[in-house]
């Protein structure tokens, strides 16, 4: 029976990994995990949301621009065939006039930098 006794590692406070000083690796690992989680929640998550909004905004803007061009082309084609009897210049003049009026309205609604700062 004396042969069944195995030697154990004994520290100042008992077997290794027990006692008040034996669980410091677990405490350090928990502390590192808490710091990483805090940094993720306070820095990484807001940056991810901003980056996602910027990317979706760029995609939506590009799609809106492409859609506007396709609609302008379709309007010119429809006016050319059904309204002006294959006179493309009249269709293009009408669509160009509409875009010019929209641009003038947008120009009059703009705010100058001097007015925006005050």
N, C-alpha and C positions, 0 to 999 in steps of 0.2 A: 503494500500500500504506500510505502514511502516513495516508491518509484513513480506514482501517479501525480505527484506534486510538480508543477511546472513553475519556473521562475517568472515573475511578472515585473514589468518596468515600474519602478516606484519613483515618484517625484517627491518634492518637498511636501505636497499636500495630498499624497495618496497615489493611486495608480494613474498612469498617463491618460489625459483626456477627461479627468474628473476633477472636482474641486473648483475653487474660485478662480484659479488661473489657467485651467485646462481647456476652457471652451473659447479662447480668444480667436482662433481661426474662424469659428462660426460667427462670432460677433463682428469680426472685420468683414466677412463676406456679406453679412446682413447690412452693415453700414455702407459698403460699396454698392449694394443693390438699391438701398434707399437713395443714395446720391444720384445714381444713374436714373432711377425712376423720377426723381425730382427734376433733374435736368431735362429729361424727356418731356415731362408734363409742362414745364415752364418755358422751354426754348424750342425743342424740336417740333412739338405738336403745333404751336402757332405758326412756325415757319412752314410746315407742311400745308397748313390750311391756306396761307397766303400764296404759296407756290401753286397749289391746286387752283385757287381762284384766278391767278394770273394766266395759267395755261388754259383754263376753260374760257376765260375772257378773250384770249387770242384766237382760240378755235371758233368761238361764237362770232367774233368780229370778221374773221376770214370767211366764214360761211355766209354771214349777212352781206358782205361785199360781193361774193360770188352770186348770191341770190339776186341782188340788185342788178348786177350786170345781165344776168339771164332774163330777168323780167324786162329790162330795157330792150334787149334784143327781141324778145317775144312781142312786146308792144309795137316796136317798129315793124316787125313782120306782119302783124295783124292789121295795123293801119295801112301798110303798103298794099296788102291784098284786098282788104274789104272797104277801106274808107277812101283811099286816094287813087285807086285804079292803077297800081304799079308805078306810082310816082314816088320813088324812095326819098327824094329830096324833101318832099312835103312831110312825110312821116318823120324823117330825121329832124326837120325844122321844128315840128310840133313837140317831139320828145325833148329836144335840146332847149326849147323855150320853157317847157315845164321844169326841167332841171335848173335852168337859169333863174327862174322865179323862186324855186325852192332855195337856191343859193343866196339870192338877194334877201329873202325873208330871214334865213339863218344869219346873214351878215348884219342885218338891222337888230337882231335879238342878242347879238354878242355883247359882252361887257369888256371894256378896255381894262388894261392892267391898273391904270390910275384909279378907276372907279372901284375895282375889285379890292384894292389894298385899303381903301378908306371906309 
